[in-house]
Amino acid sequence: MSMKNVWNSAAACGLVLGLVSTAYMFATQLLSTSHIPAFISTILNFLLWGIKFGGCIWLMKFFMNKFAKEYSEADNRTVFRMGLLTALLSAIVYAAASFFNAAYISADMFTEQYSQMMQQMAPMMDSNSMTMMKKMVENMPNITFFSNLIYCFLYGTILSAILSRNIPSKDPFADYKPDQQ
C-alpha cells in the first residue's frame, strides 16, 4: 500500500467534499440575500444544513469504503490515513473558498453586515474596543480562512476516526477453526 495511492484517493475525495461544502456556503448566502420570508428561509437553511451534514458523512463513508474495496490490502489504519488526508484537503478547499468569498466575492456584503453590527454594539463599547473591532474587519478573510481550516480538519479527523473502525469490515470468525475445540 503506497502513500501515493492514499494521496491520490484523498485528493479526489477532498475536492468533492470541499466543493459540496462550498456549494452549501454559496447556497445559504444566496438564500440570505433573497426576498424569501424569514420563516421559510430559516426552514430552507435548516434543510440545507441537514443535507450538507448528512451528505458529507455519507460521502466520507462512501469514499472510505470505495478506497478499501479498491485496495484490498488496506487496513483500518490506512483507511483512517486516507480519511485524515481527505479531511485536510477538503478543509483547504473550503477554507480557500471562504477566504475568497470574504475577501473578494462578497466583501461588500460582509462589510455591510459588520457595519450594521458595529452600529448596534457601539453604545456598549469603549474606544479601544471599537478600534480593535475595526482592525478585526480588515483581518476577517484571514480569520475566516484559519477558523474554517481548523474546524473542518478537526471535524473530518474525528469523522475519519469513527468511520475507519469498521472499514474494511472485520470478520469476527476469521480466526475460528472448527477442528480446535
C-alpha contacts under 8 A as a table, 3 or more apart, distances in Angstrom:
res1	aa1	res2	aa2	distance
1	M	5	N	7.22
1	M	71	Y	7.64
1	M	73	E	6.65
1	M	74	A	6.77
2	S	5	N	5.54
2	S	6	V	6.80
3	M	6	V	4.88
3	M	7	W	6.03
4	K	7	W	5.11
4	K	8	N	6.05
5	N	8	N	5.14
5	N	9	S	6.18
6	V	9	S	5.34
6	V	10	A	6.01
6	V	78	T	7.79
6	V	81	R	7.53
6	V	82	M	5.41
7	W	10	A	5.00
7	W	11	A	5.92
7	W	82	M	7.05
7	W	85	L	7.04
8	N	11	A	5.22
8	N	12	A	6.59
9	S	12	A	5.51
9	S	13	C	6.26
9	S	67	F	7.12
9	S	82	M	7.24
10	A	13	C	5.06
10	A	14	G	5.68
10	A	82	M	5.56
10	A	83	G	6.92
10	A	85	L	5.65
10	A	86	T	4.45
10	A	89	L	7.41
11	A	14	G	5.09
11	A	15	L	6.09
11	A	85	L	7.68
11	A	86	T	6.39
11	A	89	L	6.43
12	A	15	L	5.24
12	A	16	V	6.43
13	C	16	V	5.21
13	C	17	L	6.21
13	C	60	M	7.76
13	C	63	F	6.55
13	C	86	T	5.95
13	C	90	S	7.69
14	G	17	L	5.17
14	G	18	G	5.87
14	G	85	L	7.67
14	G	86	T	4.44
14	G	87	A	6.39
14	G	88	L	7.44
14	G	89	L	4.91
14	G	90	S	4.04
14	G	91	A	7.75
14	G	93	V	7.71
15	L	18	G	5.11
15	L	19	L	6.05
15	L	89	L	6.90
15	L	90	S	5.66
15	L	93	V	6.67
16	V	19	L	5.16
16	V	20	V	6.20
16	V	90	S	7.50
17	L	20	V	5.10
17	L	21	S	6.36
17	L	56	C	6.50
17	L	59	L	7.36
17	L	60	M	7.83
17	L	90	S	5.60
18	G	21	S	5.26
18	G	22	T	6.10
18	G	89	L	7.66
18	G	90	S	4.21
18	G	91	A	6.44
18	G	92	I	7.66
18	G	93	V	5.11
18	G	94	Y	4.92
19	L	22	T	4.85
19	L	23	A	5.97
19	L	90	S	7.86
19	L	93	V	7.21
19	L	94	Y	6.95
20	V	23	A	5.14
20	V	24	Y	6.31
20	V	52	K	7.33
20	V	56	C	7.69
21	S	24	Y	5.01
21	S	25	M	6.24
21	S	52	K	6.93
21	S	94	Y	6.43
22	T	25	M	4.98
22	T	26	F	6.36
22	T	94	Y	5.70
22	T	97	A	6.55
22	T	98	S	7.54
23	A	26	F	5.28
23	A	27	A	6.00
24	Y	27	A	5.00
24	Y	28	T	6.11
24	Y	48	L	7.12
24	Y	49	W	7.65
24	Y	52	K	6.83
25	M	28	T	5.46
25	M	29	Q	6.15
25	M	98	S	7.95
26	F	29	Q	4.92
26	F	30	L	5.99
27	A	30	L	5.10
27	A	31	L	6.07
28	T	31	L	4.85
28	T	32	S	6.10
28	T	45	N	6.34
28	T	48	L	7.75
29	Q	32	S	5.13
29	Q	33	T	6.51
30	L	33	T	5.31
30	L	34	S	6.25
31	L	34	S	5.20
31	L	36	I	7.66
31	L	41	S	6.71
31	L	45	N	7.73
32	S	41	S	7.24
36	I	40	I	6.66
36	I	41	S	6.03
37	P	40	I	5.54
37	P	41	S	6.12
38	A	41	S	4.95
38	A	42	T	6.01
39	F	42	T	5.19
39	F	43	I	6.36
40	I	43	I	5.09
40	I	44	L	6.09
41	S	44	L	5.08
41	S	45	N	6.00
42	T	45	N	5.05
42	T	46	F	6.14
43	I	46	F	5.10
43	I	47	L	6.16
44	L	47	L	5.02
44	L	48	L	6.01
45	N	48	L	5.10
45	N	49	W	6.03
46	F	49	W	5.07
46	F	50	G	6.17
47	L	50	G	5.10
47	L	51	I	6.15
48	L	51	I	5.08
48	L	52	K	6.07
49	W	52	K	5.08
49	W	53	F	5.93
50	G	53	F	5.05
50	G	54	G	5.93
50	G	55	G	7.98
51	I	54	G	5.33
51	I	55	G	5.51
52	K	55	G	4.95
52	K	56	C	5.85
53	F	56	C	5.43
53	F	57	I	6.47
54	G	57	I	5.20
54	G	58	W	6.08
55	G	58	W	5.00
55	G	59	L	5.92
56	C	59	L	5.01
56	C	60	M	6.04
57	I	60	M	5.21
57	I	61	K	6.23
57	I	159	L	7.48
58	W	61	K	5.16
58	W	62	F	5.98
59	L	62	F	4.90
59	L	63	F	6.02
60	M	63	F	5.20
60	M	64	M	6.09
60	M	83	G	7.33
60	M	160	S	7.68
61	K	64	M	5.10
61	K	65	N	6.04
61	K	163	L	6.53
62	F	65	N	5.20
62	F	66	K	6.03
63	F	66	K	4.97
63	F	67	F	6.05
64	M	67	F	5.06
64	M	68	A	6.22
64	M	79	V	6.26
64	M	82	M	7.38
64	M	83	G	6.66
64	M	164	S	7.54
64	M	167	I	7.08
65	N	68	A	5.07
65	N	69	K	6.19
65	N	167	I	6.26
65	N	168	P	6.93
66	K	69	K	5.13
66	K	70	E	6.12
67	F	70	E	5.14
67	F	71	Y	6.15
67	F	74	A	7.94
67	F	79	V	7.27
68	A	71	Y	5.31
68	A	72	S	6.02
68	A	73	E	7.87
68	A	74	A	5.66
68	A	75	D	7.56
68	A	79	V	6.69
68	A	167	I	6.84
68	A	168	P	5.84
69	K	72	S	5.74
69	K	168	P	7.90
71	Y	74	A	5.51
74	A	77	R	7.81
74	A	78	T	5.60
74	A	79	V	6.43
74	A	168	P	7.60
75	D	78	T	5.35
75	D	79	V	6.24
75	D	167	I	7.62
75	D	168	P	6.45
76	N	79	V	5.09
76	N	80	F	6.07
76	N	164	S	5.54
76	N	165	R	6.11
76	N	166	N	7.24
76	N	167	I	5.88
76	N	168	P	6.24
77	R	80	F	5.04
77	R	81	R	6.28
77	R	164	S	7.44
78	T	81	R	5.00
78	T	82	M	6.23
79	V	82	M	5.02
79	V	83	G	6.19
79	V	164	S	5.93
79	V	167	I	6.91
79	V	168	P	7.83
80	F	83	G	4.95
80	F	84	L	5.99
80	F	160	S	5.69
80	F	161	A	6.09
80	F	163	L	8.00
80	F	164	S	5.22
81	R	84	L	4.91
81	R	85	L	6.13
82	M	85	L	5.23
82	M	86	T	6.06
83	G	86	T	4.88
83	G	87	A	6.07
83	G	156	G	7.43
83	G	157	T	7.16
83	G	160	S	5.02
83	G	161	A	7.98
83	G	164	S	7.82
84	L	87	A	5.05
84	L	88	L	6.28
84	L	156	G	6.78
84	L	157	T	5.32
84	L	160	S	6.17
85	L	88	L	4.96
85	L	89	L	6.07
86	T	89	L	5.21
86	T	90	S	5.93
86	T	156	G	7.76
87	A	90	S	5.27
87	A	91	A	5.92
87	A	152	C	7.03
87	A	153	F	5.27
87	A	154	L	7.94
87	A	155	Y	7.82
87	A	156	G	4.57
87	A	157	T	6.17
87	A	160	S	7.90
88	L	91	A	5.13
88	L	92	I	6.27
88	L	152	C	7.83
88	L	153	F	5.30
88	L	156	G	7.59
89	L	92	I	5.07
89	L	93	V	6.31
90	S	93	V	5.05
90	S	94	Y	6.12
90	S	152	C	7.77
90	S	153	F	7.93
91	A	94	Y	5.20
91	A	95	A	5.81
91	A	148	N	7.10
91	A	149	L	5.09
91	A	150	I	7.68
91	A	152	C	5.09
91	A	153	F	5.49
92	I	95	A	5.12
92	I	96	A	5.92
92	I	149	L	6.06
93	V	96	A	5.29
93	V	97	A	6.24
94	Y	97	A	5.07
94	Y	98	S	6.12
94	Y	148	N	7.39
94	Y	149	L	7.52
95	A	98	S	5.07
95	A	99	F	6.05
95	A	144	T	7.31
95	A	145	F	4.75
95	A	146	F	7.05
95	A	148	N	5.28
95	A	149	L	5.22
96	A	99	F	5.00
96	A	100	F	6.25
96	A	145	F	6.31
97	A	100	F	5.22
97	A	101	N	6.03
98	S	101	N	4.92
98	S	102	A	6.08
98	S	141	P	7.67
98	S	144	T	6.63
98	S	145	F	6.33
98	S	148	N	7.81
99	F	102	A	5.22
99	F	103	A	5.91
99	F	141	P	4.96
99	F	142	N	6.67
99	F	144	T	6.08
99	F	145	F	5.08
100	F	103	A	5.03
100	F	104	Y	5.41
100	F	105	I	6.29
100	F	141	P	7.43
101	N	104	Y	5.62
101	N	105	I	4.56
101	N	106	S	5.34
101	N	107	A	6.89
102	A	105	I	6.55
102	A	106	S	5.65
102	A	107	A	5.09
102	A	110	F	6.71
102	A	140	M	7.22
102	A	141	P	5.16
102	A	144	T	7.52
103	A	106	S	7.08
103	A	107	A	5.27
103	A	140	M	7.92
103	A	141	P	5.33
104	Y	107	A	5.28
106	S	109	M	5.33
106	S	110	F	6.46
107	A	110	F	5.20
107	A	111	T	6.10
108	D	111	T	5.09
108	D	112	E	6.05
109	M	112	E	5.12
109	M	113	Q	6.17
110	F	113	Q	5.16
110	F	114	Y	6.00
111	T	114	Y	5.04
111	T	115	S	6.08
111	T	137	V	7.54
112	E	115	S	5.17
112	E	116	Q	6.25
113	Q	116	Q	5.15
113	Q	117	M	6.26
114	Y	117	M	5.07
114	Y	118	M	6.13
114	Y	137	V	7.43
115	S	118	M	4.92
115	S	119	Q	6.19
116	Q	119	Q	5.18
116	Q	120	Q	6.48
117	M	120	Q	5.19
117	M	121	M	6.14
118	M	121	M	5.01
118	M	122	A	5.61
119	Q	122	A	5.32
119	Q	123	P	7.97
120	Q	123	P	7.23
121	M	124	M	5.56
121	M	125	M	6.64
122	A	125	M	5.36
122	A	126	D	7.87
122	A	130	M	7.23
125	M	128	N	7.97
125	M	129	S	5.76
125	M	130	M	6.35
126	D	129	S	5.40
126	D	130	M	6.32
127	S	130	M	5.01
127	S	131	T	6.15
128	N	131	T	5.12
128	N	132	M	6.25
129	S	132	M	5.12
129	S	133	M	6.09
130	M	133	M	5.08
130	M	134	K	6.22
131	T	134	K	5.17
131	T	135	K	6.34
132	M	135	K	5.07
132	M	136	M	6.11
133	M	136	M	4.90
133	M	137	V	6.52
134	K	137	V	5.41
134	K	138	E	6.95
135	K	138	E	5.33
135	K	139	N	6.76
136	M	139	N	5.12
136	M	140	M	6.07
137	V	140	M	4.95
138	E	141	P	7.70
139	N	142	N	5.40
139	N	143	I	6.17
140	M	143	I	4.97
140	M	144	T	5.89
141	P	144	T	4.98
141	P	145	F	6.11
142	N	145	F	5.04
142	N	146	F	6.27
143	I	146	F	5.43
143	I	147	S	5.92
144	T	147	S	5.37
144	T	148	N	6.00
145	F	148	N	5.44
145	F	149	L	6.04
146	F	149	L	4.94
146	F	150	I	6.08
147	S	150	I	5.32
147	S	151	Y	6.03
148	N	151	Y	5.11
148	N	152	C	5.79
149	L	152	C	5.46
149	L	153	F	5.99
150	I	153	F	5.27
150	I	154	L	6.10
151	Y	154	L	5.30
151	Y	155	Y	6.06
152	C	155	Y	5.08
152	C	156	G	5.98
153	F	156	G	5.12
153	F	157	T	5.97
154	L	157	T	5.03
154	L	158	I	6.20
155	Y	158	I	5.35
155	Y	159	L	6.15
156	G	159	L	4.97
156	G	160	S	5.92
157	T	160	S	5.05
157	T	161	A	6.15
158	I	161	A	5.09
158	I	162	I	6.27
159	L	162	I	5.18
159	L	163	L	6.07
160	S	163	L	5.18
160	S	164	S	5.72
161	A	164	S	5.44
161	A	165	R	6.69
162	I	165	R	5.89
163	L	166	N	6.26
163	L	167	I	6.71
164	S	167	I	4.85
164	S	168	P	7.44
165	R	168	P	7.93
166	N	169	S	4.80
166	N	170	K	6.77
167	I	170	K	7.81
171	D	174	A	5.34
172	P	175	D	7.64
173	F	176	Y	5.09
177	K	180	Q	5.82
178	P	181	Q	6.76
